[in-house]
Amino acid sequence: MSDLAHSSNGTEVQVIKGTSNWSVIYKRLKQNKTALIGGYLILFFLIISIAGPFFTVHDPTKVNYSTRLLAPSADFWLGTDHNGRDIFTRLIHGMSITLYIGFLSVLVGMVCGVPMGIISGYYGKTLDSIIMRIVDVLMAFPGILLAIALVSVLGGSITNVIIAVGVFSIPGFARIVRGTTLAVSKLEYIEAVRALGATDRRIIFLHILPNIVSPIIVQATIRIAIAILIASGLSFLGLGAQPPTPEWGAMLSQGRSYMFDPPHVALFPGLAIVSVVLAFNLFGDGLRDAFDPRTKA
């Protein structure tokens, strides 16, 4: 089960005791209907991104001007774009690209930000000052501007978008992990383990890290939604995936000239981005409530 422990500064921290804690979290999550909807949508998107391309009929990149700007029909479920390509097929193939960018860029931010936050919160003093000043510099730039600056320097490609969005995600992970580590490291049982002669490495990996997993998971889930928005914005500006790659932001950019006639060219990529971002936000909010130890199961 999970209990509330109080650090020396009065902060409430969730302390994990045994694997039954995860069953309690699952029960809380099941009671949140909107979180379940978000979770099922994410699962659906993942399945479609993996299996969907194998069942599509049309080529997502082949140009065919004889089928240019056709309305939705039995042959082209969501219509065709200005180059005669099937929009439904391009959305299915682009889903894997969008989720790949979202997951991998957040993973980059987490791999860099979590160690920075733990080191800063656990050791404090000079290391804390240095790391937090680096984080402050990164946070001084608005997220989209920082990503645009990095991609402008590195060049427009999916790999560089992942790097740019990953760097943008580092400060969020570092600050959250630092705050949680500060609270956990001041708990009495951590002080007792340290008094028994445990090394810093053992304390960090066996006693601190397991008790800061929940905010990391919540932050990662919500950050995926933000990463997808930033990546789509970069592609919309021509700094991300390059044509004819069926990336949703690039598709939306190419369809902006046809927003009123015919509107389906821009409408469906926009709805796809909104749906995925909404799913991750709903699930992330549900996870945050489920991991909150003050929530009644």
WOSUL-V696716 format. One record per pair of residues at least 12 apart in sequence whose ideal C-beta (glycine too) atoms are under 7 Angstrom apart, sorted by the first residue. I is the first residue (numbers start at 0). J is the second residue. Records with the same first field share a line. If there is no record, write none. Layout:
I = J + J
This chain:
0 = 16 + 17 + 19 + 20 + 23
1 = 13 + 14 + 15 + 16 + 20 + 23 + 292
2 = 14 + 16
3 = 292
4 = 186
6 = 182 + 185 + 186
7 = 185
8 = 185
10 = 182
12 = 182 + 183 + 186 + 210
13 = 210 + 213 + 292
14 = 210
15 = 209 + 210
23 = 296
24 = 289 + 290
26 = 296
27 = 288 + 289 + 294 + 296
28 = 285 + 286 + 289
31 = 285 + 288 + 289
33 = 281 + 285
34 = 281 + 282 + 284 + 285 + 286
36 = 281
37 = 278 + 279 + 281 + 282 + 285
38 = 282
40 = 278
41 = 278 + 279 + 282
44 = 94 + 98 + 275 + 278
45 = 98
47 = 91 + 94
48 = 94 + 95 + 98
51 = 91 + 94
52 = 91 + 92 + 95
55 = 88 + 91
57 = 85 + 88
59 = 84 + 88 + 89 + 92 + 245
60 = 84 + 243
61 = 84
62 = 82 + 83 + 84
63 = 83
64 = 83
65 = 83
66 = 79 + 83
67 = 79 + 81 + 82 + 83
68 = 81 + 261
70 = 261 + 263
71 = 263
75 = 87
77 = 90 + 263 + 267
78 = 261 + 263
80 = 253 + 254 + 264
81 = 253 + 257 + 264
86 = 263 + 264 + 267
89 = 245 + 250
90 = 267 + 268 + 271
92 = 245
93 = 245 + 246 + 247 + 250
96 = 157 + 240 + 244 + 246
97 = 227 + 246 + 247 + 275
100 = 157 + 160 + 161 + 226 + 230
101 = 223 + 226 + 227 + 230
102 = 223
103 = 161
104 = 161 + 164 + 165 + 168 + 226 + 230
105 = 168 + 219 + 222 + 223 + 226
107 = 161 + 162 + 165
108 = 165 + 168 + 169 + 172 + 222
109 = 172 + 215 + 219
111 = 169
112 = 168 + 169 + 171 + 172 + 173 + 176
113 = 172 + 176 + 215
115 = 130 + 173
116 = 172 + 173 + 174 + 175 + 176 + 177 + 180
117 = 176 + 180 + 203 + 207
118 = 130
119 = 131 + 173 + 177
120 = 176 + 177 + 180 + 181 + 184
121 = 180 + 184 + 203 + 207
130 = 173
134 = 170 + 173 + 174
137 = 169 + 170
138 = 170
142 = 167 + 229
143 = 229 + 232
145 = 167
146 = 163 + 164 + 167 + 229 + 233
147 = 233 + 238
149 = 162 + 163 + 166
150 = 163 + 233 + 238
151 = 238
155 = 237 + 238 + 239 + 241
157 = 239 + 240
160 = 230 + 233 + 239
164 = 226 + 229 + 230
167 = 229
168 = 222 + 226
171 = 218 + 222
172 = 218
175 = 214 + 218
176 = 211 + 215
179 = 211 + 214
180 = 207 + 211
183 = 207 + 210 + 211
184 = 207
189 = 202 + 206
192 = 206
213 = 290
216 = 286
217 = 283 + 286 + 287 + 290
220 = 279 + 282 + 283 + 286
221 = 279 + 280 + 283
223 = 279
224 = 276 + 279 + 280 + 283
227 = 272 + 275 + 276
228 = 276
230 = 248
231 = 247 + 248 + 272
232 = 248
233 = 248
234 = 246 + 248 + 249 + 252
235 = 248 + 251 + 252
237 = 252
247 = 268 + 271 + 272
250 = 268
251 = 265 + 268 + 269
254 = 268
